[in-house]
Amino acid sequence: MRQRSRRSAEIPVYAAVLAVLWSAGAALAQQRPQPNLNPEDQLAPSQIQQPMPAPVAEPGGSSAGGAKSAPNGQAPVRHSANPQPGGAAPKPVRAGAGRTVVECSGPFAKDSGMLALAMAYDSRNMIFTHETVQGTEVGVTVLFPKDPKKRLEVWWSNPNRTGTYLIDIGGKSTWTGPGGLRLGLTLEQIEKLNKKPFKLKGFDKDGIASVSSWDDGALAKLPGDCKAGVNLRAGAKTAGTELPEKDEYVSDEPELRALKPTVAEILIGY
């Protein structure tokens, strides 16, 4: 009886010692120095609150290098993204899922960010770099940088890698842009997508012409409030084929169609 009573008396003492150790451990944890992270490796509050879009099928593609201009011809705008909190995290993308359509929503929405792309495509499939547009340094996320057939560039408006500024589809890409735009389309095929002829400016010394206006066609009003710009490269010139000297051409002009231009690059911006 005496031994059992002594053990019972020791229990409160042990509890008191554990409480003291717990308090000391918590205090040490609070005083522990925090790691000194590079600012680019820290998540901004807007990234933490950013909604996670639904997963997108894995693509293929290559992108042309060099400085780009958005379809609206404006320089990058430094504005704050306005993400909506909440939203379920998507499932990982399954490798080899085929062609992908770039839509102005989900991970490519105006208020998207690099975190959303990482959730959709896996951070191991992307790198972050910088490009210069009209004297302004812009952050660029490159999807599948080591695979030319899966490469895609996403340019950001904000330094914290949020706010989609420009999406570049080029080279031998198998990505498809909004409205059904894809590389290699002819003037006639683009007119079918636009549901009417459109206007171009060019060609420059490299044989490149740019769409200057969709002329209120279907490609002028895309879901998600984005704009699509297209650069076309002329095919082999036919003997005796010369474009008349003027600033702007219409896609159904016989002299223009004789050059057999095809889509060489698609630029999607906001």
PAZAPA-4460 file (N, C-alpha, C; in steps of 0.05 Angstrom, whole numbers, plus 32768, in hexadecimal, padded with zeros to 4 digits):
% residues 270
    n_x    n_y    n_z   ca_x   ca_y   ca_z    c_x    c_y    c_z   seq   type   mol
   8011   7FE8   8000   8000   8000   8000   8011   8019   8000     1      M     A
   8027   8019   8010   8038   8030   8011   8046   8035   7FF6     2      R     A
   804F   801E   7FE8   805C   8022   7FCE   8049   802D   7FB9     3      Q     A
   8030   8023   7FB8   801D   802C   7FA4   8017   804A   7FA9     4      R     A
   8015   8052   7FC3   800F   806E   7FC9   8025   8080   7FC0     5      S     A
   803F   8077   7FC2   8056   8087   7FBA   8055   808B   7F9C     6      R     A
   804F   8076   7F8C   804D   8079   7F6F   8037   808C   7F66     7      R     A
   8021   808B   7F75   800B   809D   7F6E   8014   80BA   7F73     8      S     A
   8024   80BF   7F87   802D   80DA   7F8D   8040   80E4   7F78     9      A     A
   804F   80D1   7F6B   8063   80D9   7F57   8056   80E2   7F3D    10      E     A
   803E   80D9   7F36   8031   80DF   7F1C   802E   80FD   7F18    11      I     A
   8024   810D   7F2B   8022   812A   7F26   803D   8137   7F21    12      P     A
   8053   812C   7F2E   806D   8137   7F2B   8076   8133   7F0E    13      V     A
   8073   811B   7F03   807A   8115   7EE7   806A   8128   7ED4    14      Y     A
   8051   812B   7ED9   8040   813C   7EC8   804B   8159   7EC8    15      A     A
   8054   8162   7EDF   805E   817D   7EE1   8078   8180   7ED1    16      A     A
   808A   816C   7ED3   80A3   816C   7EC5   809E   816D   7EA7    17      V     A
   808B   815C   7E9D   8085   815C   7E80   807A   8177   7E77    18      L     A
   806A   8183   7E87   805E   819D   7E80   8074   81B2   7E7D    19      A     A
   8088   81B1   7E8F   809E   81C4   7E8D   80AF   81C0   7E74    20      V     A
   80B5   81A5   7E6E   80C4   819F   7E56   80B5   81A8   7E3D    21      L     A
   809B   81A3   7E3B   808B   81AB   7E24   808C   81C9   7E20    22      W     A
   8089   81D9   7E36   808A   81F6   7E33   80A5   81FF   7E2A    23      S     A
   80BB   81F3   7E34   80D6   81FA   7E2C   80DA   81F4   7E0E    24      A     A
   80D0   81DD   7E05   80D3   81D6   7DE9   80C4   81E9   7DD7    25      G     A
   80AD   81F1   7DDE   809D   8204   7DCE   80AC   821F   7DCD    26      A     A
   80B7   8228   7DE3   80C6   8241   7DE3   80DE   8240   7DD1    27      A     A
   80ED   822A   7DD1   8104   8226   7DC0   80FC   8227   7DA3    28      L     A
   80E5   821A   7D9D   80DC   8219   7D81   80D6   8235   7D77    29      A     A
   80CB   8246   7D88   80C4   8261   7D80   80DE   8272   7D7C    30      Q     A
   80F3   826C   7D8C   810C   827B   7D8A   811E   8271   7D74    31      Q     A
   8118   825A   7D68   8129   824E   7D53   8129   8260   7D3B    32      R     A
   8141   8267   7D30   8142   8279   7D19   8135   826D   7D00    33      P     A
   8127   827D   7CF0   811A   8274   7CD8   812E   8273   7CC1    34      Q     A
   812B   8261   7CAE   813D   825F   7C98   813C   8278   7C86    35      P     A
   8153   8280   7C7C   8155   8297   7C6B   8151   8290   7C4E    36      N     A
   8137   8292   7C45   8130   8289   7C2A   8133   82A0   7C17    37      L     A
   813A   8298   7BFE   813B   82AC   7BE8   811E   82B5   7BE4    38      N     A
   811A   82CF   7BDF   80FF   82D9   7BDB   80F0   82CB   7BC5    39      P     A
   80FE   82C1   7BB0   80F0   82B4   7B9A   80E7   8298   7BA2    40      E     A
   80F2   828D   7BB9   80EA   8272   7BC1   80D4   8273   7BD6    41      D     A
   80CB   828B   7BDE   80B6   828E   7BF1   809B   8292   7BE3    42      Q     A
   8086   8288   7BEE   806B   828B   7BE3   805F   82A5   7BED    43      L     A
   8056   82B5   7BDA   8048   82CE   7BE2   802C   82C7   7BEC    44      A     A
   801F   82D8   7BFC   8004   82D3   7C05   7FF1   82CE   7BEF    45      P     A
   7FF4   82DC   7BD8   7FE1   82D8   7BC2   7FE4   82BC   7BB6    46      S     A
   7FFC   82B0   7BB8   8000   8295   7BAE   7FF4   8280   7BC1    47      Q     A
   7FF6   8286   7BDB   7FEB   8273   7BEF   7FCD   8272   7BED    48      I     A
   7FC0   8289   7BE7   7FA3   828A   7BE6   7F98   8283   7BCA    49      Q     A
   7FAA   827F   7BB7   7FA1   827C   7B9C   7F92   8262   7B97    50      Q     A
   7F7C   8262   7B89   7F6C   824A   7B84   7F7B   8237   7B72    51      P     A
   7F79   821D   7B78   7F85   8209   7B68   7F72   81FF   7B52    52      M     A
   7F7A   8202   7B38   7F69   81FB   7B22   7F68   81DD   7B1E    53      P     A
   7F55   81D5   7B0D   7F53   81B9   7B06   7F6B   81B1   7AF5    54      A     A
   7F74   8197   7AF6   7F8B   818F   7AE7   7F87   8190   7AC9    55      P     A
   7F9D   8194   7ABA   7F9B   8196   7A9D   7FAC   817F   7A92    56      V     A
   7FA3   8174   7A7B   7FB2   815E   7A6F   7FCD   8167   7A66    57      A     A
   7FE1   8156   7A67   7FFC   815D   7A60   7FFF   815F   7A42    58      E     A
   800F   8174   7A3A   8010   817B   7A1D   802A   8173   7A10    59      P     A
   802F   817F   79F9   8049   817F   79EC   804E   819A   79E0    60      G     A
   8067   81A3   79DE   806A   81BD   79D1   8085   81C9   79D4    61      G     A
   808B   81DC   79C2   80A5   81EB   79C2   809E   8208   79C0    62      S     A
   80AF   8219   79CB   80AA   8236   79CA   80C1   8245   79BF    63      S     A
   80BA   825A   79B0   80CF   826B   79A5   80DA   827D   79BA    64      A     A
   80F4   8284   79B8   8100   8294   79CC   80FE   82B2   79C5    65      G     A
   810B   82C3   79D5   810B   82DF   79CF   80F5   82EE   79DD    66      G     A
   80F8   8309   79DD   80E4   8319   79EA   80C9   8318   79DC    67      A     A
   80B3   8319   79EB   8099   8317   79DF   8089   832F   79E6    68      K     A
   8074   8334   79D7   8060   8348   79DD   8045   833A   79E0    69      S     A
   8035   8343   79F3   801B   8337   79F7   8009   833D   79DE    70      A     A
   7FF4   832D   79DA   7FE2   8332   79C3   7FD7   834E   79C2    71      P     A
   7FD5   835B   79D9   7FCB   8377   79D8   7FE1   838B   79D4    72      N     A
   7FFA   8382   79D1   8011   8393   79CB   801A   83A4   79E3    73      G     A
   8011   839E   79FB   8018   83AE   7A12   802F   83A1   7A21    74      Q     A
   803E   83B1   7A30   8053   83A7   7A41   8046   839B   7A5A    75      A     A
   8056   838A   7A69   804A   837E   7A81   803F   8392   7A95    76      P     A
   8028   838C   7AA0   801B   839E   7AB3   801F   8393   7ACF    77      V     A
   802A   83A3   7AE1   802F   839A   7AFD   8016   839D   7B0D    78      R     A
   8005   8389   7B0D   7FEC   838B   7B1D   7FEA   8374   7B30    79      H     A
   7FDA   8376   7B44   7FD8   8361   7B58   7FC3   834D   7B4F    80      S     A
   7FCA   8334   7B52   7FB7   831F   7B4B   7FA0   831F   7B5F    81      A     A
   7F89   8316   7B57   7F71   8316   7B68   7F66   82FA   7B6A    82      N     A
   7F76   82E7   7B76   7F6C   82CC   7B78   7F56   82C8   7B8C    83      P     A
   7F46   82B4   7B87   7F30   82AE   7B9A   7F39   8297   7BAB    84      Q     A
   7F36   8299   7BC5   7F3E   8284   7BD7   7F2D   826B   7BD4    85      P     A
   7F38   8255   7BDD   7F29   823C   7BDB   7F30   822D   7BC2    86      G     A
   7F21   8218   7BBD   7F25   8208   7BA5   7F36   81EF   7BAC    87      G     A
   7F2E   81D9   7BA0   7F3B   81C0   7BA6   7F55   81BD   7B96    88      A     A
   7F69   81B1   7BA2   7F82   81AC   7B93   7F7E   8196   7B7F    89      A     A
   7F88   819A   7B66   7F84   8186   7B51   7F95   816E   7B55    90      P     A
   7F8D   8159   7B47   7F9D   8140   7B47   7FB5   8144   7B35    91      K     A
   7FCC   8136   7B3B   7FE3   8139   7B2A   7FDD   8132   7B0D    92      P     A
   7FEB   813F   7AFA   7FE7   813A   7ADE   7FF3   8120   7AD6    93      V     A
   7FE4   8110   7AC7   7FEE   80F6   7ABE   8000   80FA   7AA5    94      R     A
   8018   80EF   7AA6   802B   80F3   7A90   8020   80E7   7A77    95      A     A
   8026   80F5   7A60   801E   80EA   7A46   8000   80EC   7A41    96      G     A
   7FF2   8100   7A4C   7FD5   8101   7A49   7FCD   810E   7A2F    97      A     A
   7FE0   8116   7A1E   7FDA   811F   7A03   7FD8   813D   7A00    98      G     A
   7FCB   8146   79EB   7FCA   8163   79E5   7FBA   8172   79FA    99      R     A
   7FC3   818B   79FE   7FB6   819C   7A11   7FAC   81B6   7A04   100      T     A
   7F95   81BF   7A0C   7F8A   81D8   7A02   7F90   81EE   7A18   101      V     A
   7F9D   8203   7A10   7FA1   821A   7A22   7F88   822A   7A22   102      V     A
   7F79   822A   7A38   7F61   823A   7A3B   7F67   8250   7A4F   103      E     A
   7F57   8265   7A4D   7F5B   827C   7A5E   7F4D   8278   7A79   104      C     A
   7F54   8262   7A86   7F48   825A   7A9F   7F5B   8246   7AAD   105      S     A
   7F53   823E   7AC5   7F64   822A   7AD3   7F80   8235   7AD7   106      G     A
   7F95   8224   7AD2   7FB0   822D   7AD7   7FB9   8243   7AC4   107      P     A
   7FAA   8249   7AAF   7FB1   825E   7A9C   7F9E   8276   7A9E   108      F     A
   7F8F   8278   7AB4   7F7D   828F   7AB8   7F8D   82A8   7ABE   109      A     A
   7F80   82BF   7ABC   7F8D   82D8   7AC0   7F98   82DB   7ADC   110      K     A
   7F8B   82CF   7AF0   7F94   82D2   7B0C   7FA3   82B9   7B15   111      D     A
   7FAD   82A9   7B02   7FBC   8291   7B0A   7FD8   8298   7B13   112      S     A
   7FE8   8284   7B19   8003   8288   7B22   8013   826E   7B1F   113      G     A
   802D   8270   7B26   803F   8259   7B22   8037   8242   7B35   114      M     A
   802C   8249   7B4C   8023   8234   7B5E   800D   8223   7B51   115      L     A
   7FFA   8230   7B43   7FE5   8222   7B36   7FF0   820F   7B20   116      A     A
   8004   8219   7B11   8011   8208   7AFD   801F   81F0   7B09   117      L     A
   802C   81F5   7B20   803A   81DF   7B2E   8026   81CA   7B37   118      A     A
   800F   81D2   7B41   7FFB   81BF   7B4A   7FEF   81AF   7B32   119      M     A
   7FEE   81BC   7B1B   7FE2   81AF   7B04   7FF6   819D   7AF5   120      A     A
   800F   81A6   7AF4   8023   8198   7AE3   803B   818D   7AF2   121      Y     A
   803D   8191   7B0C   8053   8187   7B1D   806A   819A   7B1A   122      D     A
   8074   81A4   7B31   808A   81B8   7B31   80A3   81AD   7B25   123      S     A
   80A6   8192   7B24   80BE   8187   7B18   80BE   8189   7AF9   124      R     A
   80A8   8191   7AEE   80A6   8194   7AD1   80A7   81B1   7AC8   125      N     A
   80B3   81C3   7AD8   80B4   81DF   7AD1   80CD   81EC   7ADD   126      M     A
   80D5   8202   7AD0   80EA   8213   7ADA   80E0   8230   7AD9   127      I     A
   80EE   8241   7AE8   80E7   825E   7AE9   80FF   826E   7ADF   128      F     A
   80FB   8281   7ACD   8110   8291   7AC2   8105   82AD   7ABE   129      T     A
   8115   82BF   7AB1   810D   82DA   7AAC   8111   82E1   7A8E   130      H     A
   8100   82F2   7A83   8103   82FD   7A69   80FE   831B   7A6B   131      E     A
   8107   832A   7A56   8104   8347   7A56   80F1   834F   7A40   132      T     A
   80DC   835E   7A47   80C8   8368   7A33   80C7   8386   7A35   133      V     A
   80CF   8393   7A1F   80CE   83B0   7A1E   80DB   83BD   7A37   134      Q     A
   80F3   83B2   7A3E   8102   83BD   7A54   80F9   83B4   7A6F   135      G     A
   80E5   83A4   7A71   80DA   839A   7A8B   80E0   837C   7A8E   136      T     A
   80EC   8375   7AA5   80F2   8359   7AAA   80D9   834A   7AB3   137      E     A
   80D4   8334   7AA6   80BB   8325   7AAB   80C3   8308   7AB3   138      V     A
   80B6   82FE   7AC8   80BA   82E2   7AD0   80AB   82CF   7ABE   139      G     A
   80B8   82B9   7AB7   80AE   82A6   7AA4   80B0   828A   7AB0   140      V     A
   809A   827B   7AB0   809A   825F   7AB7   809A   824E   7A9E   141      T     A
   80AD   823C   7A9B   80AF   822B   7A84   80A6   820F   7A8B   142      V     A
   8091   8205   7A80   8088   81EA   7A84   8097   81D7   7A72   143      L     A
   809F   81C0   7A7E   80AE   81AB   7A6F   80C5   81B7   7A5F   144      F     A
   80D8   81C4   7A6D   80EE   81D2   7A5F   8101   81BF   7A50   145      P     A
   8103   81A6   7A59   8116   8193   7A4D   810A   8183   7A36   146      K     A
   80F0   8186   7A31   80E3   8177   7A1C   80D8   818B   7A07   147      D     A
   80E4   818E   79F0   80DB   81A2   79DC   80BE   819E   79D4   148      P     A
   80B3   8186   79D6   8098   8181   79CD   8084   8185   79E3   149      K     A
   808D   818D   79FB   807B   8193   7A11   8080   81AF   7A1D   150      K     A
   8090   81BE   7A10   8098   81D8   7A1B   8082   81ED   7A18   151      R     A
   807E   81FD   7A2C   806B   8213   7A2B   8074   8229   7A3E   152      L     A
   8072   8242   7A35   807B   8259   7A46   8062   8268   7A51   153      E     A
   8063   826D   7A6B   804E   827E   7A77   805C   8295   7A85   154      V     A
   8055   82AE   7A7C   8061   82C6   7A87   804F   82D3   7A9B   155      W     A
   805B   82DE   7AB1   804C   82E9   7AC7   804D   8307   7AC8   156      W     A
   8037   8313   7AD1   8035   8330   7AD4   8042   833A   7AEE   157      S     A
   8042   8329   7B03   804B   8332   7B1D   8065   8324   7B25   158      N     A
   8076   8332   7B36   808F   8326   7B3E   808C   830D   7B4E   159      P     A
   8075   8309   7B5B   8072   82F0   7B6B   8066   82D9   7B5B   160      N     A
   806A   82DB   7B40   8063   82C5   7B2E   8045   82BF   7B2E   161      R     A
   8035   82D5   7B2D   8018   82D3   7B2B   800F   82E6   7B15   162      T     A
   7FF6   82E3   7B0C   7FEB   82F4   7AF8   7FF5   82ED   7ADC   163      G     A
   7FE6   82DD   7ACE   7FF0   82D4   7AB3   7FF1   82EC   7AA0   164      T     A
   8008   82F0   7A95   800C   8306   7A82   800C   82FC   7A65   165      Y     A
   8019   82E6   7A60   801C   82DC   7A45   8022   82BE   7A45   166      L     A
   8015   82B0   7A32   801B   8293   7A2E   8024   8290   7A11   167      I     A
   803B   8284   7A0E   8048   8282   79F3   8048   8265   79E9   168      D     A
   803B   8261   79D2   803C   8247   79C5   804B   824A   79AB   169      I     A
   8061   823C   79A8   8071   823F   7990   8081   8226   7989   170      G     A
   8092   8228   7975   80A2   8212   796D   8092   81FB   7961   171      G     A
   8095   81E3   796D   8087   81CC   7964   8071   81C3   7978   172      K     A
   8067   81D7   7986   8055   81D1   799C   803C   81C2   7993   173      S     A
   8032   81B0   79A5   8018   81A3   79A0   8003   81AF   79B2   174      T     A
   800A   81C4   79C1   7FF5   81D2   79D0   7FE2   81E0   79BC   175      W     A
   7FC9   81E2   79C4   7FB5   81F0   79B4   7FAB   8208   79C4   176      T     A
   7FA9   821F   79B6   7FA0   8237   79C3   7F82   8239   79C4   177      G     A
   7F78   824E   79D1   7F5B   8251   79D3   7F4E   8255   79B7   178      P     A
   7F36   824C   79B4   7F28   824F   799B   7F31   823B   7986   179      G     A
   7F42   8227   798E   7F4B   8213   797B   7F64   821B   796C   180      G     A
   7F71   8231   7973   7F8A   8239   7966   7FA0   8225   796B   181      L     A
   7FAF   821E   7957   7FC6   820D   795A   7FDB   8213   7945   182      R     A
   7FF3   820B   7949   8008   8210   7936   8003   8201   791C   183      L     A
   800B   820E   7906   8009   8201   78EC   7FEF   8207   78DD   184      G     A
   7FDC   8215   78EA   7FC3   821B   78DC   7FC8   822E   78C5   185      L     A
   7FB8   822B   78AF   7FBA   823D   7898   7FA6   8254   789C   186      T     A
   7FA8   8267   788A   7F95   827E   788B   7F78   8275   7889   187      L     A
   7F73   8262   7878   7F57   8258   7874   7F4D   824B   788E   188      E     A
   7F5F   823C   789B   7F57   822E   78B4   7F52   8242   78CB   189      Q     A
   7F62   8257   78CC   7F5E   826B   78E1   7F44   827A   78DC   190      I     A
   7F3E   8280   78C3   7F25   828D   78BC   7F0D   827D   78C5   191      E     A
   7F0F   8263   78C3   7EF9   8252   78CC   7EF5   8254   78EB   192      K     A
   7F0B   8256   78F9   7F09   8259   7916   7EFF   8274   791D   193      L     A
   7F07   8288   790E   7EFE   82A4   7914   7EE3   82AA   7908   194      N     A
   7EDA   8298   78F6   7EC0   829B   78E8   7EBE   82B3   78D6   195      K     A
   7ED5   82BD   78CE   7ED7   82D3   78BB   7EF4   82DA   78B6   196      K     A
   7EFA   82E8   78A0   7F16   82F1   789C   7F20   8303   78B2   197      P     A
   7F3A   8306   78B4   7F46   8317   78C8   7F5D   8327   78BB   198      F     A
   7F6A   8338   78CA   7F7E   834A   78C0   7F9A   8343   78CA   199      K     A
   7FAE   8348   78B9   7FCA   8342   78C1   7FDC   835A   78BA   200      L     A
   7FF2   835C   78C8   8007   836F   78C1   8021   8360   78BC   201      K     A
   8030   8368   78A8   8049   835A   78A1   804A   8357   7884   202      G     A
   805B   8347   7879   806E   8336   7887   8088   8345   788C   203      F     A
   8096   833D   78A2   80AF   834B   78A8   80C6   833D   7899   204      D     A
   80DE   8345   789F   80F6   833A   7891   80F9   831C   7896   205      K     A
   80EE   8312   78AC   80F0   82F6   78B2   80D8   82E6   78A7   206      D     A
   80C7   82F4   7897   80B0   82E6   788C   809A   82E1   78A0   207      G     A
   8098   82F2   78B5   8084   82EE   78CA   806F   8305   78C8   208      I     A
   8056   82FD   78C9   8040   8311   78CB   8030   830B   78E4   209      A     A
   8024   8320   78EF   8015   831E   7908   7FF8   8326   7903   210      S     A
   7FE6   8318   7910   7FCA   831F   790F   7FC6   833A   791D   211      V     A
   7FBB   834D   790F   7FB7   8368   791A   7F9B   836C   7925   212      S     A
   7F88   835D   791A   7F6C   835F   7923   7F5D   8346   791A   213      S     A
   7F4C   833C   792D   7F3A   8326   7926   7F20   8330   791A   214      W     A
   7F1E   834A   7918   7F08   8358   790A   7EED   834F   7916   215      D     A
   7EEC   834E   7931   7ED3   8346   7940   7ECA   8329   7939   216      D     A
   7EDD   8319   7932   7ED6   82FD   792D   7ED5   82ED   7947   217      G     A
   7ED2   82D2   7945   7ECF   82C1   795C   7EE8   82C2   796E   218      A     A
   7F00   82C5   7962   7F19   82C5   7971   7F1E   82DF   7980   219      L     A
   7F0D   82F3   797A   7F10   830C   7988   7F03   830C   79A4   220      A     A
   7EF2   82F9   79A9   7EE3   82F7   79C2   7EE6   82DB   79CD   221      K     A
   7EFB   82D7   79DE   7F01   82BD   79E9   7EF7   82BA   7A06   222      L     A
   7EEE   82A3   7A0E   7EE6   829F   7A2A   7EFE   82A4   7A3C   223      P     A
   7EF9   82B0   7A53   7F0E   82B6   7A66   7F1B   82D1   7A62   224      G     A
   7F11   82E1   7A4F   7F1A   82FC   7A4B   7F38   82FE   7A43   225      D     A
   7F42   82EB   7A34   7F5D   82EC   7A2B   7F5D   82F3   7A0D   226      C     A
   7F75   82F9   7A03   7F78   8301   79E7   7F8D   82EF   79DA   227      K     A
   7F88   82E7   79C1   7F9A   82D5   79B3   7FA7   82E4   799C   228      A     A
   7FC1   82E4   799B   7FD0   82EF   7985   7FDE   82D8   7976   229      G     A
   7FE1   82DC   795C   7FEC   82C7   794B   8001   82D3   7938   230      V     A
   8018   82C6   7936   802C   82CC   7923   802D   82B6   790D   231      N     A
   802D   82BE   78F4   802E   82AB   78DE   8048   82AE   78CE   232      L     A
   8052   8298   78C5   806A   8297   78B4   8062   8290   7898   233      R     A
   806C   82A0   7885   8066   829A   7869   8074   8281   785F   234      A     A
   8066   8272   784E   8071   825B   7842   8084   8263   782A   235      G     A
   808B   824F   781B   809C   8255   7803   808D   8266   77F0   236      A     A
   809B   827C   77E7   808E   828E   77D4   808A   8281   77B9   237      K     A
   8073   8286   77AD   806D   827D   7792   8078   8291   777E   238      T     A
   8082   8288   7768   808E   829A   7754   8079   82AF   774C   239      A     A
   8081   82C8   774C   806F   82DD   7744   805C   82E7   775A   240      G     A
   805E   82DB   7772   804C   82E3   7788   8059   82F9   7799   241      T     A
   804D   8310   7799   8056   8327   77A9   803F   8334   77B7   242      E     A
   8043   833B   77D0   802E   8349   77DF   802E   8367   77D8   243      L     A
   8016   8372   77D5   8015   838F   77D0   8020   839E   77E8   244      P     A
   802B   83B6   77E4   8036   83C6   77FA   8020   83D4   7809   245      E     A
   801A   83CA   7821   8006   83D8   7832   800B   83CF   784F   246      K     A
   8000   83DE   7862   8004   83D9   787E   7FF6   83C0   7889   247      D     A
   7FDF   83BA   787E   7FCE   83A5   7889   7FC2   8395   7872   248      E     A
   7FBF   837B   7877   7FB4   8369   7863   7F9B   835A   786F   249      Y     A
   7F8A   8351   785D   7F73   8340   7866   7F79   8324   785E   250      V     A
   7F72   8311   7870   7F7A   82F6   786D   7F70   82E8   7853   251      S     A
   7F5A   82F3   7847   7F50   82E6   782F   7F5A   82F2   7815   252      D     A
   7F6E   8303   7817   7F7A   830F   77FF   7F8A   82F9   77F0   253      E     A
   7F85   82F6   77D6   7F92   82E1   77C6   7FB1   82E2   77C8   254      P     A
   7FBC   82FB   77C7   7FD9   82FD   77C8   7FE5   82F3   77E2   255      E     A
   7FD5   82F8   77F8   7FDE   82EE   7812   7FDC   82D0   7815   256      L     A
   7FC7   82C5   780B   7FC3   82A8   780C   7FD7   8299   77FB   257      R     A
   7FE1   82A7   77E6   7FF5   829A   77D4   800F   8295   77E3   258      A     A
   8014   82A4   77F8   802C   82A0   7808   802A   8288   781B   259      L     A
   8012   827D   781E   800D   8266   782F   8019   8268   784B   260      K     A
   8012   827E   7859   801C   8280   7875   800E   826D   7888   261      P     A
   801C   8265   789C   8011   8254   78B1   8018   825E   78CD   262      T     A
   8009   8257   78E1   800E   8260   78FC   8028   8256   7906   263      V     A
   8039   8269   790F   8053   8261   791A   8055   8266   7938   264      A     A
   8044   8276   7943   8044   827C   7960   8029   8287   7968   265      E     A
   8021   827F   7981   8008   8288   798C   800E   8295   79A7   266      I     A
   8005   82AE   79AB   8009   82BC   79C4   7FEE   82C2   79D0   267      L     A
   7FEB   82BA   79E9   7FD2   82BD   79F8   7FD7   82CF   7A10   268      I     A
   7FC9   82E5   7A12   7FCD   82F8   7A27   7FB4   8304   7A31   269      G     A
   7FB7   8315   7A46   7FA0   8323   7A52   7FA3   8341   7A51   270      Y     A
***
